[in-house]
Amino acid sequence: HVQLVESGGGSVQAGGSLKLSCAASGRTDRQYCMAWFRQGPGKDREGVAAISVNSRPTYADSVKGRFTVSLDAAKNTLYLQMNDLKPEDTAMYYCAADLEPLSPLDHQWYSYWGRGTQVTVS
């Protein structure tokens, strides 16, 4: 089993930045694809960014050029650097992981989830 714990959320003004972290524990010897999803009020869960070893990062069009996902495999930690935040980025952000998701930004492919961290942009 794998446990995921997000941190780094908070409230910022538009144009500000936040860096989210997702610490993974448990069985970390396997190579997982890890991803960030978000769900705003009244919206479906949306894939934000995904990354895995030997794979190029994948980003939602809405965050390209503003967000950067990175994975420190040695530390079992996933990051999401969010710059130039906009009110529409307001959401609960979730970290997720699974093996070889065929569609990295589709939440249906992920089995392991964190509890989320709230990001509010005003």
C-alpha positions in Angstrom: 0.0 0.0 0.0 1.0 3.6 -0.5 0.1 6.6 1.6 0.1 10.1 0.1 0.0 13.3 2.1 -0.3 16.7 0.5 0.9 19.9 2.0 1.6 23.5 1.0 -1.9 24.8 0.2 -3.1 28.1 1.4 -4.7 31.4 0.4 -3.0 33.7 -1.9 -3.8 36.7 -4.1 -4.0 36.4 -7.8 -0.6 36.4 -9.3 1.0 34.8 -6.3 2.7 31.5 -6.0 2.5 28.3 -4.0 4.4 25.1 -3.9 2.6 21.9 -3.1 4.3 18.8 -1.8 3.1 15.2 -1.8 5.0 12.8 0.5 4.6 9.2 -0.4 5.2 6.4 2.1 4.6 2.7 2.3 5.7 0.7 -0.7 7.9 3.1 -2.6 10.1 0.6 -4.4 7.8 0.5 -7.4 7.8 3.1 -10.0 4.5 4.9 -9.9 3.1 7.6 -12.1 2.2 10.5 -9.8 -0.2 13.2 -10.5 -1.9 16.3 -9.2 -5.7 16.7 -9.6 -7.9 19.4 -8.4 -11.6 19.9 -7.9 -13.1 23.3 -7.6 -16.6 24.1 -6.3 -19.2 22.6 -8.7 -16.6 21.2 -11.0 -15.4 17.8 -12.0 -12.1 16.5 -10.8 -9.5 17.7 -13.2 -6.1 16.4 -14.0 -3.5 19.1 -13.5 -0.1 17.5 -14.0 1.4 14.1 -14.1 5.0 12.7 -14.1 6.8 9.4 -13.8 10.2 8.1 -14.2 11.2 7.9 -17.9 8.2 10.0 -18.9 7.8 13.6 -19.9 5.5 15.6 -17.6 2.0 16.1 -18.8 0.0 19.3 -18.1 -3.5 20.4 -18.5 -3.7 23.2 -21.0 -5.0 25.5 -18.3 -1.8 25.4 -16.3 0.9 25.2 -19.0 3.5 27.8 -18.5 2.4 28.5 -15.0 2.7 25.2 -13.1 5.7 22.9 -12.9 5.5 19.3 -11.6 8.6 17.5 -10.4 9.3 14.2 -8.7 12.1 13.5 -6.4 12.1 9.8 -6.5 14.9 9.4 -3.9 12.7 11.4 -1.4 9.5 9.9 -2.5 8.1 13.3 -2.9 6.0 15.0 -5.6 5.9 18.7 -6.0 3.8 21.2 -7.8 5.2 24.7 -8.2 2.3 27.0 -9.0 3.0 30.5 -10.3 0.8 33.3 -11.5 -2.2 31.8 -9.7 -5.6 32.8 -10.9 -9.0 32.7 -9.1 -10.0 29.8 -11.3 -7.1 27.8 -9.8 -9.1 27.7 -6.5 -9.7 24.1 -5.7 -8.9 21.2 -3.5 -5.7 19.7 -4.8 -5.1 16.0 -4.6 -2.0 13.9 -5.1 -2.5 10.6 -6.7 -0.4 7.6 -7.8 -0.8 4.4 -9.7 1.1 2.1 -12.0 1.1 2.9 -15.7 -2.0 4.9 -16.1 -2.9 4.9 -19.8 -4.3 8.4 -19.5 -2.2 10.2 -16.9 -4.6 13.1 -16.3 -7.7 10.9 -16.0 -8.5 10.4 -12.3 -10.2 7.0 -13.1 -6.8 5.4 -13.6 -5.5 6.2 -10.1 -6.0 4.0 -7.0 -4.0 5.9 -4.4 -5.0 9.3 -3.2 -4.1 11.8 -0.6 -6.7 13.7 1.3 -6.1 16.9 -0.4 -4.8 20.4 0.3 -6.9 23.5 -0.3 -5.7 26.3 -2.5 -7.7 29.5 -2.6 -6.8 32.4 -4.9 -8.6 35.7 -4.5 
